[in-house]
Amino acid sequence: MTTTLAIGQPTNRVDGRHKVTGGAHYSADMLLGSMAYAVLVGARVPSGRITGIDTDEARQAGGVLAILTHENLPRIAAQPPLIPSLAGMPAPGQTFFPLQDEVVHYAGQPVAVVVADTLERAQHAGALLRVSYEETPSVTTIDQGREEAYEPEAIFAGFVPGRNTRGDVDAGLAQADVRIDATYTFAANNHNPIEPSATTAAWDGDQLTLHDATQGVAATQLTVAALLGLTPSKVRVLSHYVGGSFGCKAMIWAHPALAALAARRVGRPVRLALTREQMFTSVGHREEQEQRITLGADKEGRLTALRHHKLSPTSHFDDWAEPSLGVASQIYACKNYEGIYRLIRANTMTPTFMRAPGEASGMFALESTMDDLAHQLGIDPVELRLRNYSDTDPNTGNPWSSSGLRECYQRGAERFGWQRRNPEPRSHRDGNRLIGYGMATAGYPVYGPNNPQRARARLYADGTAVVQAATPDFGTGVATVMTQVTADALGLPVERCRFEGGDTTLPTIAAAVGSSGAGMISAAVHTAASNLRDQLIAQAVTDTQSPLHGADPGAVTVRDGRMMLRDAPETGESYGDLLHRNFLPDVEAAGSWSPSPQSTRYGMMTFGAQFAEVAVDPDLGVARVRRMVGAFAPGRVLNAKTARSQLMGGMLWGLGQALLEANFMDPRRGRWVASSLGDYLVPVNADAPEVEIDLIEVADDVVNPLGVKGVGEVGQVGAAAAIANAIHHATGRRIRKLPITIEDLL
């Protein structure tokens, strides 16, 4: 007997109709009785202190309910430490909470909250505030702070050492036949999901309810509870629909707590929604970076040494940097390695996660240098990478839990038509345009939570099932995928299963960050649904009226809502028959999952290979990406359609990172030059090339019960490098900066 599994099928999104018809309600859509509206007023200087706030004119404006400043805002109860939200603990975006004193640390820092009975009146009153400052000198760029750079003990909220070494890099460079020393620069990037961050807060006595745009409702709950001195049970967070995040909603910034404080002050529900401009100063960013790589190899292209240093600005209060040296230190066999982070204290908010945080930038530098090495040695770029392939994690010596990287190179090259590539730069033309082919390796770590992940499954007597977990769906399709996981575990059709999430009253799930969501949520859901199935089978085999009475539970299987003997499928009964006979309207079971201790004995990473074709107009300096091909090995694929969607989104973001996305600090004013989508460029449909994706499923029994690694971020890793390498192949120019602009190619 064969059964078609729901897992892996390209099932359509269960929430698609709600989204396209307007039935999906987001955090800023919540309409509560007597709603008030709050707006943030940001500092106009990057460094100094507030010497006065004249609120008279603003208070006289119509509809104003409150103006909160450092002079009258209650002090927070405690400032939680900076811990990634995946840890399942309070997760503030930075260890600084505004409006506690008169000191200004960065431009855009909230200095006032204005609350009024309409949004327009709040905005008008905010514009009438008169804030005076005593400005002090600021540092906002690498060049301004280079001389004051320091080496931190750890970065990334203390989870990544500031220095990582193995072997003897100097000896490895000395024995190298070829050495490359290159410096790469990266403009800062800003998050711009369709939905700006927003919170709607309401109090009922001492019970606080927050509708928050977040990647983790528990992270919001625990952070706001700590800031306000509440027990978490007094804070309920709901987040049913989130309009994109990409990292800016992974950590919890000041606005949810400020919305709660404002609502408590005015005694009414309050909505606080960030403007598009405030998204550039309120939810972190990918920091400006400078990376230097020194690479040594023998004549056959095998690496003898790799030195990789990174310099970037952080805030005055946190040692934060993207872990750009992580995957770059693990992707190839190289016994001599040195990676060092250096930071600059700057007048900026703390940077934060941004899709493929560190992997996208670090692998751009490494993969551009590897392409340079291939060109200098006359070795095909794919072959060079195969010569440096490693079956183990070079940092630990542990074997990979699964890889598939060789297959990614092979199948990606075949689909792309890599064999047509003439290795000589400027050898391909299409009319006046120079055509280039480029490729790069992709890799992203498999992260797991520190605490148990929980879910609950319930089956009704009518044969339908619901599975519950607190996680919100921020565009990844988790609600769809978890119905598929539930369906297979219970032996039900997908259409008879549904998923409920986005509410802290449901079983706790950590924030779905770092491509961990699919793995950890599916593990909890699978465990809960499997426990429920086993519970029903156990009840059937002990029920004297059941056709399965006395059977070995291990001999019973489930399909189409029916329990039956595996070797005699005609013997069995439906779930509904069992429940009706026993007067049970429903039955439920819980499930909990934590990473296995054996996972520490393996290196865990999702691998892939990126290929790109570009056309460069040599007269205008315009580079257009014509084709992108990605081959990825993400373990087990839960939904082929949503997985491809995630990977395609990452690849196209890699295009934006390569050619468009950039923000810069004006060193004179200490403020971002771009503060809107009119100035901060992102790819549009006209920029999108043909994108092909090949999914290579490799069994992995280490990462989690279903062998799922996740695809949210690996699609961006290597995409910019493949495009830059294609530009070099087209033009003969090696561009060592992101983004690559027209000026670089003229």
GITADA-V378589 format. One record per pair of residues at least 4 apart in sequence whose C-alpha atoms are under 7 Angstrom apart, sorted by the first residue. I is the first residue (numbers start at 1). GAP is how many residues later the second one is. D is the distance in whole Angstrom. If there is no record, write none. Layout:
BEGIN
I;GAP;D + I;GAP;D
END
This chain:
BEGIN
5;483;6 + 6;478;5 + 6;481;7 + 6;482;6 + 6;488;7 + 7;477;5 + 7;478;6 + 7;481;7 + 7;631;5 + 7;632;6 + 8;629;5 + 8;630;4 + 8;631;4 + 8;632;6 + 9;630;5 + 9;631;6 + 10;629;5 + 10;630;5 + 10;631;4 + 11;628;6 + 11;630;7 + 13;464;6 + 13;467;5 + 14;465;7 + 14;466;5 + 15;4;6 + 16;4;6 + 17;4;6 + 18;4;6 + 18;5;4 + 18;6;5 + 19;4;6 + 19;5;5 + 24;217;7 + 25;4;6 + 25;216;6 + 26;215;5 + 26;216;6 + 27;171;6 + 27;172;6 + 27;173;6 + 27;184;5 + 27;185;5 + 27;186;6 + 27;212;7 + 28;170;6 + 28;171;7 + 28;172;7 + 28;243;7 + 28;245;7 + 30;170;7 + 31;4;7 + 32;237;7 + 34;234;6 + 34;235;7 + 35;233;6 + 35;234;5 + 35;235;6 + 36;79;7 + 36;80;6 + 36;81;5 + 36;82;6 + 36;232;6 + 36;233;6 + 36;234;5 + 36;235;6 + 37;78;5 + 37;79;5 + 37;80;6 + 37;81;6 + 37;82;5 + 37;85;7 + 37;233;5 + 37;234;5 + 37;235;6 + 38;75;6 + 38;76;5 + 38;77;4 + 38;78;7 + 38;84;6 + 38;232;6 + 38;233;6 + 38;234;5 + 39;74;6 + 39;75;5 + 39;76;7 + 39;83;6 + 39;84;6 + 39;233;6 + 40;70;6 + 40;72;6 + 40;73;5 + 40;74;7 + 41;69;6 + 41;70;6 + 41;71;5 + 41;72;6 + 41;85;6 + 42;66;4 + 42;67;5 + 42;68;4 + 42;69;6 + 43;64;5 + 43;65;5 + 43;66;5 + 43;67;6 + 43;68;6 + 44;63;5 + 44;64;6 + 45;61;7 + 45;62;5 + 45;90;7 + 46;58;7 + 46;59;6 + 46;60;4 + 46;61;4 + 46;92;6 + 46;301;6 + 46;624;5 + 46;625;7 + 47;57;5 + 47;58;5 + 47;59;6 + 47;88;6 + 47;89;5 + 47;90;7 + 47;91;6 + 47;300;7 + 48;55;6 + 48;56;5 + 48;85;7 + 48;86;5 + 48;87;4 + 48;88;5 + 49;53;5 + 49;54;4 + 49;55;5 + 49;84;6 + 49;85;5 + 49;86;7 + 50;52;5 + 50;53;6 + 50;82;6 + 50;83;5 + 50;84;6 + 51;81;6 + 51;82;5 + 51;83;6 + 52;79;6 + 52;80;5 + 53;77;6 + 53;78;4 + 53;79;6 + 54;75;6 + 54;76;5 + 54;77;6 + 55;4;6 + 55;74;5 + 55;75;7 + 56;4;6 + 57;4;7 + 57;71;6 + 58;67;5 + 58;68;7 + 58;70;5 + 58;71;6 + 59;5;6 + 61;64;6 + 62;59;7 + 63;53;5 + 63;54;5 + 63;58;6 + 64;51;6 + 64;52;4 + 64;53;7 + 64;58;7 + 65;50;5 + 65;51;5 + 65;201;7 + 66;48;6 + 66;49;5 + 66;50;7 + 66;200;7 + 67;45;7 + 67;46;6 + 67;47;5 + 67;48;6 + 68;4;6 + 68;5;6 + 68;44;5 + 68;45;5 + 68;46;6 + 69;4;6 + 69;30;6 + 69;42;6 + 69;43;5 + 69;44;7 + 70;29;4 + 70;30;5 + 70;31;5 + 70;32;7 + 73;26;7 + 75;25;6 + 76;151;5 + 76;152;6 + 77;149;7 + 77;150;5 + 77;151;5 + 77;152;5 + 78;148;6 + 78;149;5 + 79;16;6 + 79;148;6 + 80;10;6 + 80;12;7 + 80;15;7 + 80;146;7 + 81;14;6 + 82;9;6 + 82;10;6 + 82;11;7 + 82;12;6 + 82;13;6 + 82;75;5 + 83;8;5 + 83;74;5 + 84;7;6 + 84;73;7 + 85;4;6 + 85;6;5 + 85;134;6 + 85;165;7 + 85;166;6 + 85;425;7 + 85;426;6 + 86;363;6 + 86;424;5 + 86;425;5 + 86;426;7 + 86;427;6 + 87;362;6 + 87;363;5 + 87;364;7 + 87;423;7 + 88;131;7 + 88;363;6 + 88;422;5 + 89;130;6 + 89;133;6 + 90;129;6 + 90;132;5 + 90;133;4 + 91;128;6 + 91;132;6 + 91;160;6 + 91;161;6 + 92;131;6 + 92;159;6 + 92;160;5 + 92;161;6 + 93;158;5 + 93;159;5 + 93;160;5 + 94;224;7 + 94;256;6 + 95;222;6 + 95;223;7 + 96;221;7 + 97;157;6 + 98;11;7 + 98;12;6 + 99;11;7 + 99;12;6 + 104;5;7 + 105;242;6 + 105;243;7 + 106;241;5 + 106;242;5 + 106;243;6 + 107;563;7 + 107;564;6 + 108;173;5 + 114;8;6 + 114;12;6 + 115;7;6 + 116;5;6 + 116;6;5 + 118;4;6 + 119;4;6 + 120;4;6 + 121;4;6 + 122;4;6 + 123;4;6 + 124;4;7 + 125;4;7 + 138;209;6 + 138;532;7 + 139;5;6 + 139;6;6 + 139;207;5 + 139;208;6 + 140;4;7 + 140;206;5 + 140;207;5 + 140;208;7 + 140;525;6 + 140;527;6 + 140;530;6 + 141;4;7 + 141;172;7 + 141;524;7 + 141;526;7 + 142;4;6 + 142;170;6 + 142;171;6 + 145;4;7 + 145;199;6 + 146;198;7 + 148;196;6 + 149;193;6 + 149;194;5 + 149;195;5 + 150;192;5 + 150;193;5 + 150;194;7 + 151;11;7 + 151;190;6 + 151;191;4 + 151;192;6 + 152;10;5 + 152;167;7 + 152;190;7 + 152;191;7 + 153;8;6 + 153;9;5 + 154;4;5 + 154;5;7 + 154;6;5 + 154;7;4 + 154;8;4 + 155;4;6 + 155;5;5 + 155;6;6 + 155;7;6 + 155;164;5 + 155;165;5 + 155;166;6 + 156;4;6 + 156;164;5 + 156;165;6 + 156;166;7 + 156;167;7 + 157;163;6 + 162;178;6 + 162;179;5 + 163;176;6 + 163;177;5 + 163;178;6 + 164;174;6 + 164;175;5 + 164;176;7 + 165;172;5 + 165;173;4 + 165;174;6 + 166;169;7 + 166;170;5 + 166;171;5 + 166;172;7 + 167;168;6 + 167;169;4 + 167;170;6 + 168;4;6 + 168;168;5 + 169;4;6 + 169;136;5 + 169;137;7 + 169;138;7 + 169;167;5 + 169;168;6 + 169;169;7 + 170;4;6 + 171;4;6 + 172;4;6 + 172;124;7 + 172;132;5 + 172;133;5 + 172;164;6 + 173;123;5 + 173;131;7 + 173;132;6 + 176;120;5 + 176;121;5 + 176;122;5 + 176;128;6 + 177;120;6 + 177;121;5 + 177;122;6 + 178;118;6 + 178;119;5 + 178;120;6 + 179;116;6 + 179;117;4 + 179;118;7 + 180;114;6 + 180;115;5 + 180;116;7 + 181;112;6 + 181;113;4 + 181;114;6 + 182;110;6 + 182;111;5 + 182;112;7 + 183;108;6 + 183;109;4 + 183;110;6 + 183;553;7 + 184;106;6 + 184;107;5 + 184;108;6 + 184;181;6 + 184;552;5 + 184;553;5 + 185;104;6 + 185;105;5 + 185;106;6 + 185;551;7 + 185;552;5 + 185;553;6 + 186;102;6 + 186;103;5 + 186;104;6 + 186;551;6 + 186;552;5 + 187;101;5 + 187;102;7 + 187;475;5 + 187;476;6 + 187;477;7 + 187;551;6 + 188;98;5 + 188;99;5 + 188;100;4 + 188;474;6 + 188;475;5 + 188;476;6 + 189;96;6 + 189;97;5 + 189;98;7 + 189;472;6 + 189;473;5 + 189;474;6 + 190;90;6 + 190;95;5 + 190;96;6 + 191;55;7 + 191;57;6 + 191;94;6 + 193;50;7 + 193;51;5 + 193;52;6 + 194;49;6 + 194;50;6 + 195;48;5 + 195;49;6 + 196;78;6 + 196;79;7 + 196;80;6 + 196;83;7 + 197;16;6 + 197;76;6 + 197;77;6 + 198;14;6 + 198;15;6 + 198;74;6 + 198;75;4 + 198;76;6 + 199;11;7 + 199;12;6 + 199;13;4 + 199;14;7 + 199;57;6 + 199;60;7 + 199;72;6 + 199;73;5 + 199;74;6 + 200;10;6 + 200;11;5 + 200;12;7 + 200;59;7 + 200;70;6 + 200;71;4 + 200;72;6 + 201;8;6 + 201;9;5 + 201;10;7 + 201;58;6 + 201;59;5 + 201;62;6 + 201;68;6 + 201;69;5 + 201;70;6 + 202;6;6 + 202;7;5 + 202;8;7 + 202;61;6 + 202;66;7 + 202;67;4 + 202;68;7 + 203;4;6 + 203;5;5 + 203;6;6 + 203;61;7 + 203;66;7 + 204;4;6 + 206;28;7 + 207;27;5 + 207;28;6 + 208;26;6 + 208;27;5 + 208;28;6 + 209;26;6 + 209;27;5 + 209;28;6 + 210;26;6 + 210;27;5 + 210;28;6 + 211;26;6 + 211;27;5 + 211;28;6 + 212;25;7 + 212;26;6 + 212;27;6 + 213;26;6 + 213;29;6 + 213;36;7 + 214;25;7 + 214;28;7 + 214;35;5 + 214;36;6 + 215;34;6 + 215;35;5 + 215;257;6 + 215;259;7 + 215;296;6 + 215;297;6 + 216;4;7 + 216;34;7 + 216;255;6 + 216;256;7 + 216;294;6 + 216;295;4 + 216;296;6 + 217;4;6 + 217;20;6 + 217;21;7 + 217;22;7 + 217;253;7 + 217;254;7 + 217;285;6 + 217;286;7 + 217;287;6 + 218;4;6 + 218;286;6 + 218;290;7 + 218;292;7 + 219;4;6 + 219;33;7 + 219;292;7 + 220;4;6 + 220;32;6 + 221;4;6 + 221;11;6 + 221;14;6 + 221;15;7 + 221;16;6 + 222;4;6 + 222;10;6 + 223;4;6 + 223;29;7 + 224;4;6 + 224;33;5 + 225;4;6 + 225;5;5 + 225;6;6 + 225;7;5 + 225;10;7 + 226;4;6 + 230;4;6 + 236;268;6 + 237;266;6 + 237;267;6 + 238;264;5 + 238;265;5 + 238;266;7 + 239;233;6 + 239;263;5 + 239;264;6 + 240;232;6 + 240;233;7 + 240;261;7 + 240;262;5 + 241;231;7 + 241;232;6 + 241;233;6 + 242;231;6 + 242;232;4 + 242;233;7 + 243;231;6 + 243;232;7 + 244;230;5 + 244;231;6 + 245;4;5 + 245;229;7 + 246;108;6 + 246;109;5 + 247;106;5 + 247;107;5 + 247;108;6 + 248;35;5 + 248;36;7 + 248;105;7 + 248;106;7 + 250;261;7 + 250;263;6 + 253;30;6 + 254;4;6 + 255;4;6 + 256;4;6 + 257;4;6 + 258;4;6 + 259;4;6 + 259;11;6 + 259;12;7 + 259;13;6 + 260;4;6 + 261;4;6 + 262;4;6 + 262;8;7 + 263;4;6 + 263;5;5 + 263;6;5 + 263;7;5 + 274;4;6 + 274;5;6 + 275;4;6 + 276;400;6 + 277;398;5 + 277;399;6 + 278;4;6 + 279;4;6 + 280;395;6 + 284;65;6 + 284;66;6 + 284;67;5 + 284;68;5 + 285;66;5 + 285;67;6 + 285;69;7 + 286;65;6 + 286;66;6 + 286;68;6 + 287;25;7 + 287;26;7 + 287;64;6 + 288;24;6 + 288;25;7 + 289;21;7 + 289;22;6 + 289;23;5 + 290;20;6 + 290;21;5 + 290;22;6 + 291;18;6 + 291;19;4 + 291;20;6 + 292;16;6 + 292;17;5 + 292;18;7 + 293;14;6 + 293;15;5 + 293;16;7 + 294;12;6 + 294;13;5 + 294;14;7 + 295;10;6 + 295;11;5 + 295;12;6 + 296;7;6 + 296;8;5 + 296;9;5 + 296;10;6 + 297;4;5 + 297;5;5 + 297;6;4 + 297;7;5 + 297;8;7 + 298;4;6 + 298;5;7 + 298;6;7 + 301;83;6 + 302;85;6 + 302;86;6 + 303;31;6 + 303;85;7 + 304;30;6 + 304;32;6 + 305;29;6 + 305;31;5 + 305;32;6 + 306;30;6 + 306;31;5 + 306;32;7 + 307;30;6 + 307;31;5 + 307;32;6 + 308;17;7 + 308;30;6 + 308;31;5 + 308;32;7 + 309;30;6 + 309;31;5 + 309;32;6 + 310;30;6 + 310;31;5 + 310;32;6 + 311;30;6 + 311;31;5 + 311;32;6 + 312;9;7 + 312;30;7 + 312;31;5 + 312;32;6 + 313;30;6 + 313;31;4 + 313;32;6 + 313;33;6 + 314;4;7 + 314;5;6 + 314;6;6 + 314;7;7 + 314;29;6 + 314;30;6 + 314;31;5 + 314;32;6 + 314;34;7 + 314;36;6 + 314;37;7 + 315;30;6 + 315;31;5 + 315;32;6 + 315;33;5 + 315;34;5 + 315;35;5 + 316;29;5 + 316;30;6 + 316;31;7 + 318;32;6 + 320;30;7 + 320;31;6 + 322;35;6 + 322;36;4 + 323;34;7 + 323;35;5 + 324;34;4 + 324;35;5 + 324;37;6 + 324;38;4 + 325;4;6 + 325;14;6 + 325;37;6 + 326;4;7 + 327;4;6 + 327;32;6 + 327;116;6 + 327;117;7 + 328;34;6 + 328;35;6 + 328;38;6 + 330;63;6 + 330;64;5 + 330;65;6 + 332;56;5 + 332;57;5 + 332;58;6 + 333;55;5 + 333;56;6 + 333;57;5 + 333;61;6 + 334;60;7 + 353;4;5 + 355;358;6 + 356;4;5 + 356;357;5 + 356;358;7 + 356;360;7 + 356;361;6 + 358;4;6 + 359;4;6 + 359;85;7 + 359;358;6 + 360;4;6 + 360;356;6 + 360;357;4 + 360;358;6 + 361;4;7 + 362;4;6 + 363;4;6 + 363;354;7 + 363;355;6 + 364;4;6 + 364;354;6 + 364;356;6 + 364;357;5 + 365;4;6 + 366;4;6 + 367;4;6 + 367;73;6 + 367;354;6 + 368;4;6 + 368;353;6 + 368;357;6 + 369;4;6 + 370;4;6 + 371;4;6 + 371;10;6 + 371;354;7 + 372;4;6 + 373;4;6 + 374;4;6 + 374;5;5 + 374;6;6 + 374;7;5 + 374;10;6 + 375;4;7 + 379;4;7 + 379;5;6 + 380;4;6 + 381;4;6 + 382;4;6 + 382;27;7 + 383;4;6 + 384;4;7 + 385;4;6 + 391;8;6 + 391;9;6 + 392;5;6 + 392;6;5 + 392;7;4 + 392;8;5 + 392;211;7 + 393;4;5 + 393;5;5 + 393;6;6 + 393;7;6 + 393;210;5 + 398;203;6 + 398;204;5 + 398;205;6 + 399;203;5 + 399;204;6 + 400;202;5 + 400;203;4 + 400;204;6 + 401;201;5 + 401;202;6 + 401;203;6 + 401;299;6 + 401;301;6 + 402;296;7 + 402;297;7 + 402;298;6 + 403;204;6 + 404;4;6 + 404;203;7 + 404;229;6 + 404;294;6 + 405;4;6 + 405;202;6 + 405;203;6 + 405;228;7 + 406;4;6 + 407;4;6 + 408;4;6 + 408;200;6 + 408;201;6 + 408;223;5 + 408;224;6 + 408;225;7 + 409;4;6 + 409;200;6 + 410;4;6 + 411;4;6 + 411;220;7 + 412;4;6 + 412;197;7 + 412;217;7 + 412;218;6 + 412;219;5 + 413;4;6 + 413;5;5 + 414;4;6 + 416;195;7 + 416;213;6 + 421;16;7 + 422;5;7 + 425;303;7 + 425;304;4 + 425;305;6 + 425;306;6 + 425;307;5 + 426;8;6 + 426;303;6 + 426;304;5 + 426;305;5 + 426;306;6 + 428;6;6 + 428;7;5 + 428;8;7 + 429;4;6 + 429;5;5 + 429;6;5 + 430;4;7 + 430;5;7 + 432;185;7 + 433;182;6 + 433;183;5 + 433;184;5 + 433;185;7 + 434;181;5 + 434;182;5 + 434;183;6 + 434;296;5 + 434;297;7 + 435;179;6 + 435;180;5 + 435;181;6 + 435;295;5 + 436;177;6 + 436;178;5 + 436;179;7 + 436;290;5 + 436;291;6 + 436;293;5 + 436;294;4 + 437;175;6 + 437;176;5 + 437;177;7 + 437;289;4 + 437;292;6 + 438;173;6 + 438;174;5 + 438;175;7 + 438;284;5 + 438;285;6 + 438;287;5 + 438;288;4 + 438;291;7 + 439;171;5 + 439;172;4 + 439;173;6 + 439;283;4 + 439;286;7 + 440;169;6 + 440;170;5 + 440;171;7 + 440;278;5 + 440;281;6 + 440;282;5 + 441;167;6 + 441;168;5 + 441;169;6 + 441;277;6 + 442;165;6 + 442;166;5 + 442;167;5 + 442;168;7 + 442;272;6 + 442;275;5 + 442;276;5 + 443;162;7 + 443;163;6 + 443;164;4 + 443;165;6 + 443;271;6 + 443;274;7 + 444;161;6 + 444;162;5 + 444;163;7 + 444;270;5 + 445;159;6 + 445;160;4 + 445;161;6 + 446;70;7 + 446;158;5 + 446;159;5 + 446;160;7 + 446;263;6 + 447;67;7 + 447;69;6 + 448;68;6 + 448;147;6 + 451;143;7 + 452;140;6 + 452;141;5 + 452;142;5 + 453;55;6 + 453;56;5 + 453;57;7 + 453;67;7 + 453;71;6 + 453;139;5 + 453;140;5 + 453;141;6 + 454;15;7 + 454;53;5 + 454;54;5 + 454;55;6 + 454;70;5 + 454;137;6 + 454;138;4 + 454;139;7 + 455;13;6 + 455;14;5 + 455;52;5 + 455;69;5 + 455;70;5 + 455;73;6 + 455;135;6 + 455;136;5 + 455;137;7 + 456;11;6 + 456;12;5 + 456;13;7 + 456;51;7 + 456;72;6 + 456;133;6 + 456;134;4 + 456;135;6 + 457;9;6 + 457;10;4 + 457;11;6 + 457;71;6 + 457;72;5 + 457;75;7 + 457;131;6 + 457;132;6 + 457;133;6 + 458;7;6 + 458;8;5 + 458;9;6 + 458;128;7 + 458;129;6 + 458;130;4 + 458;131;7 + 459;4;7 + 459;5;6 + 459;6;4 + 459;7;7 + 459;127;5 + 459;128;5 + 459;129;6 + 460;4;5 + 460;5;6 + 460;125;6 + 460;126;4 + 460;127;7 + 461;115;5 + 461;118;6 + 461;119;6 + 461;124;5 + 461;125;6 + 462;114;6 + 463;98;7 + 463;112;6 + 463;113;6 + 464;32;5 + 464;33;6 + 465;31;6 + 465;32;5 + 465;33;7 + 466;31;6 + 466;32;5 + 466;33;6 + 467;31;7 + 467;32;5 + 467;33;6 + 467;58;7 + 468;31;6 + 468;32;5 + 468;33;6 + 468;38;6 + 468;39;7 + 469;31;7 + 469;32;5 + 469;37;5 + 469;38;5 + 469;39;6 + 469;40;6 + 470;31;5 + 470;32;5 + 470;33;5 + 470;34;6 + 470;36;5 + 470;37;6 + 470;38;5 + 470;39;6 + 471;30;5 + 471;31;5 + 471;38;6 + 472;29;6 + 472;30;4 + 473;4;6 + 473;5;6 + 473;6;7 + 476;170;7 + 477;4;6 + 477;165;6 + 478;4;6 + 479;4;7 + 479;20;6 + 480;4;7 + 481;4;6 + 481;157;6 + 481;158;6 + 482;4;6 + 482;17;7 + 482;40;6 + 482;43;7 + 483;4;6 + 483;11;6 + 483;14;5 + 483;15;5 + 483;16;6 + 484;4;6 + 484;10;6 + 485;4;6 + 485;37;7 + 485;41;6 + 486;4;6 + 486;11;7 + 486;39;7 + 486;40;6 + 486;43;6 + 487;4;6 + 487;5;5 + 487;6;6 + 487;7;5 + 487;10;6 + 488;4;7 + 489;37;6 + 489;40;6 + 489;41;5 + 490;39;6 + 490;40;7 + 490;43;6 + 490;68;7 + 491;67;5 + 491;68;4 + 491;69;6 + 491;70;6 + 492;4;7 + 492;67;6 + 492;68;5 + 492;69;5 + 493;67;6 + 504;4;7 + 512;4;6 + 512;5;4 + 513;4;6 + 515;195;5 + 515;196;6 + 515;197;5 + 515;198;6 + 516;4;6 + 516;194;6 + 517;4;6 + 518;4;6 + 518;190;7 + 518;192;6 + 519;4;6 + 519;185;6 + 519;189;5 + 519;190;6 + 519;191;6 + 520;4;6 + 521;4;6 + 522;4;6 + 523;4;6 + 523;70;6 + 523;181;6 + 523;182;6 + 523;183;7 + 524;4;6 + 524;67;6 + 524;68;5 + 524;69;5 + 525;4;6 + 525;66;7 + 526;4;6 + 527;4;6 + 527;64;5 + 527;65;7 + 528;4;6 + 528;61;6 + 528;62;5 + 528;63;4 + 529;4;6 + 530;4;6 + 531;4;6 + 531;58;6 + 531;60;7 + 532;4;6 + 532;56;6 + 532;57;5 + 533;4;6 + 534;4;6 + 535;4;6 + 536;4;6 + 537;4;6 + 537;16;6 + 538;4;6 + 538;15;6 + 539;4;6 + 540;6;6 + 540;8;6 + 540;9;6 + 540;38;7 + 541;5;7 + 541;7;5 + 541;8;4 + 541;9;5 + 541;10;6 + 541;12;7 + 542;7;6 + 542;8;6 + 543;6;6 + 544;5;5 + 547;24;6 + 547;25;5 + 547;26;7 + 548;23;7 + 548;24;6 + 555;10;6 + 555;11;6 + 556;7;7 + 556;8;5 + 556;9;5 + 556;10;6 + 557;6;6 + 557;7;6 + 557;8;6 + 557;9;6 + 558;4;5 + 558;5;5 + 558;6;6 + 559;4;7 + 561;13;6 + 561;14;6 + 562;10;7 + 562;11;6 + 562;12;4 + 562;13;6 + 563;9;5 + 563;10;5 + 563;11;6 + 563;12;7 + 564;5;5 + 564;6;7 + 564;7;6 + 564;8;4 + 564;9;7 + 565;4;5 + 565;6;6 + 565;7;6 + 573;4;6 + 574;4;7 + 575;4;6 + 576;4;6 + 577;4;6 + 578;4;6 + 579;4;6 + 579;5;5 + 579;6;7 + 580;4;6 + 595;4;7 + 595;109;7 + 599;103;6 + 599;104;7 + 606;27;6 + 606;28;5 + 606;103;6 + 607;25;6 + 607;26;6 + 607;27;7 + 608;23;5 + 608;24;4 + 608;25;6 + 609;21;6 + 609;22;5 + 609;23;7 + 610;19;6 + 610;20;5 + 610;21;7 + 610;108;6 + 610;109;6 + 610;112;6 + 611;17;6 + 611;18;5 + 611;19;6 + 611;111;6 + 612;15;6 + 612;16;4 + 612;17;6 + 612;110;6 + 612;111;6 + 612;114;6 + 613;12;6 + 613;13;5 + 613;14;5 + 613;15;7 + 613;113;6 + 614;9;7 + 614;10;6 + 614;11;4 + 614;12;5 + 614;109;7 + 614;112;6 + 614;113;6 + 615;8;6 + 615;9;5 + 615;10;6 + 615;11;7 + 616;5;7 + 616;6;6 + 616;7;4 + 616;8;6 + 616;114;7 + 617;4;5 + 617;5;5 + 617;6;7 + 618;128;7 + 620;126;7 + 621;121;5 + 621;122;7 + 621;124;5 + 621;125;5 + 622;120;6 + 625;64;6 + 626;63;5 + 626;64;7 + 627;62;5 + 627;63;5 + 627;64;6 + 628;61;7 + 628;62;6 + 628;63;5 + 628;64;6 + 629;62;6 + 629;63;5 + 629;64;6 + 630;62;6 + 630;63;5 + 630;64;6 + 631;62;6 + 631;63;5 + 631;64;6 + 632;62;6 + 632;63;5 + 632;64;6 + 633;62;6 + 633;63;5 + 633;64;6 + 633;65;6 + 634;63;7 + 634;74;7 + 634;75;5 + 634;76;6 + 634;77;6 + 635;62;5 + 635;63;5 + 635;64;6 + 635;65;6 + 635;72;6 + 635;73;5 + 635;74;5 + 636;61;5 + 636;62;7 + 636;63;7 + 636;70;7 + 636;71;5 + 636;72;5 + 637;60;7 + 637;71;7 + 639;4;6 + 640;4;6 + 641;4;6 + 642;4;6 + 643;4;6 + 643;68;6 + 644;4;6 + 644;49;7 + 645;4;6 + 646;4;6 + 646;65;6 + 646;66;6 + 647;4;6 + 647;64;6 + 647;65;7 + 647;68;5 + 648;4;6 + 648;43;7 + 648;67;7 + 649;4;6 + 650;4;6 + 650;63;6 + 650;65;4 + 650;66;4 + 651;4;6 + 651;64;5 + 651;65;5 + 651;68;6 + 652;4;6 + 652;36;7 + 653;4;6 + 653;63;6 + 654;4;6 + 654;62;5 + 654;65;5 + 654;66;5 + 655;4;6 + 655;64;7 + 655;65;6 + 656;4;5 + 656;5;6 + 656;26;6 + 656;27;5 + 657;4;5 + 657;63;6 + 657;81;7 + 657;82;6 + 658;62;5 + 658;65;7 + 658;80;6 + 658;81;5 + 658;82;6 + 659;80;5 + 659;81;5 + 659;82;6 + 660;21;6 + 660;22;6 + 660;79;6 + 661;19;6 + 661;20;5 + 661;21;6 + 661;78;6 + 662;18;7 + 662;77;7 + 663;9;7 + 663;10;6 + 663;11;6 + 663;17;7 + 664;8;6 + 664;9;6 + 665;5;6 + 665;6;5 + 665;7;5 + 665;8;6 + 666;4;5 + 666;5;6 + 666;6;6 + 666;7;6 + 674;5;5 + 674;6;5 + 675;4;7 + 675;5;7 + 676;4;6 + 677;4;6 + 683;4;6 + 684;4;7 + 699;8;6 + 700;7;5 + 701;4;7 + 701;6;6 + 702;5;7 + 703;4;6 + 703;5;7 + 703;6;7 + 704;4;7 + 711;4;7 + 718;4;6 + 719;4;6 + 720;4;6 + 721;4;6 + 722;4;6 + 723;4;6 + 724;4;6 + 724;11;7 + 725;4;6 + 726;4;6 + 727;4;6 + 728;4;5 + 728;5;5 + 728;6;5 + 735;5;7 + 740;4;6 + 741;4;7 + 742;4;6
END
